[in-house]
Amino acid sequence: MKIKDAIQVLRTEVVFGRTPSGRSITDYAQNAIGASLEDTKNYEMECLSCKNCSLIISGLLCPEGCPNCGSKDLTTEIVNGD
């Protein structure tokens, strides 16, 4: 799923401070999600979903793992924003 296709999910994560699975989002991850939304030039890039906490975020912001929980188990296979 591309960032442009996940904008509503990203906005929902910011508003509720929760991942799609209901886990809390850290301040660091909130800032990373905000950066994903602000980076309109990269809306064609892939999103990643953390298999541990379900955070959905730009793949450009996960070079060392999930910014929310630190897991390195990320996937590009996101179905219906989850």
C-alpha positions as CSV (number, residue, x, y, z in Angstrom):
1,M,0.0,0.0,0.0
2,K,1.3,3.4,-0.9
3,I,1.3,6.4,1.5
4,K,-1.3,8.1,-0.6
5,D,-3.6,5.2,-0.1
6,A,-3.0,5.1,3.7
7,I,-3.5,8.8,4.5
8,Q,-6.8,8.3,6.3
9,V,-5.2,5.5,8.4
10,L,-2.2,7.7,9.2
11,R,-4.5,10.6,10.3
12,T,-6.6,8.3,12.4
13,E,-3.4,7.0,14.2
14,V,-2.4,10.6,15.0
15,V,-5.9,11.6,16.2
16,F,-6.4,8.6,18.5
17,G,-2.8,8.0,19.4
18,R,-3.4,4.3,18.7
19,T,-2.3,1.8,16.1
20,P,-5.0,0.0,14.1
21,S,-4.8,-2.8,16.6
22,G,-5.3,-0.4,19.5
23,R,-1.8,-0.2,20.9
24,S,-0.6,3.2,22.2
25,I,1.7,5.2,20.0
26,T,4.8,6.9,21.4
27,D,5.5,10.6,21.0
28,Y,8.5,9.6,18.7
29,A,6.2,7.5,16.5
30,Q,3.6,10.3,16.5
31,N,6.2,12.7,15.1
32,A,7.2,10.1,12.5
33,I,3.6,9.7,11.4
34,G,3.3,13.5,11.1
35,A,6.5,13.5,9.0
36,S,4.9,10.8,6.7
37,L,1.8,13.0,6.2
38,E,3.8,16.2,5.6
39,D,6.1,14.6,3.0
40,T,3.8,14.9,0.0
41,K,6.6,14.4,-2.5
42,N,6.9,10.8,-1.3
43,Y,3.2,9.8,-1.3
44,E,4.1,7.2,-4.0
45,M,6.4,5.3,-1.6
46,E,5.3,2.1,0.2
47,C,4.0,2.1,3.7
48,L,5.1,-0.5,6.2
49,S,3.1,-2.2,8.9
50,C,4.7,-3.5,12.1
51,K,3.8,-7.1,12.8
52,N,4.2,-6.5,16.5
53,C,2.2,-3.3,17.2
54,S,0.5,-2.8,13.8
55,L,1.7,0.8,13.3
56,I,1.4,1.8,9.7
57,I,4.0,4.4,8.6
58,S,6.2,5.4,5.6
59,G,8.8,2.9,4.8
60,L,11.3,5.8,4.5
61,L,11.1,6.3,8.2
62,C,11.8,2.8,9.4
63,P,15.5,2.1,8.6
64,E,16.1,0.6,12.0
65,G,12.7,-0.9,12.7
66,C,9.4,0.3,14.0
67,P,9.6,3.8,15.5
68,N,6.9,2.8,18.0
69,C,8.0,-0.5,19.5
70,G,11.4,-1.1,17.9
71,S,10.4,-4.4,16.2
72,K,12.3,-5.3,13.1
73,D,9.5,-7.4,11.8
74,L,7.8,-5.1,9.2
75,T,5.8,-5.9,6.2
76,T,4.5,-4.1,3.1
77,E,1.5,-6.4,3.0
78,I,-1.2,-4.2,4.4
79,V,-4.8,-5.3,3.8
80,N,-7.5,-2.6,4.2
81,G,-5.3,-0.3,6.2
82,D,-4.6,-3.0,8.8
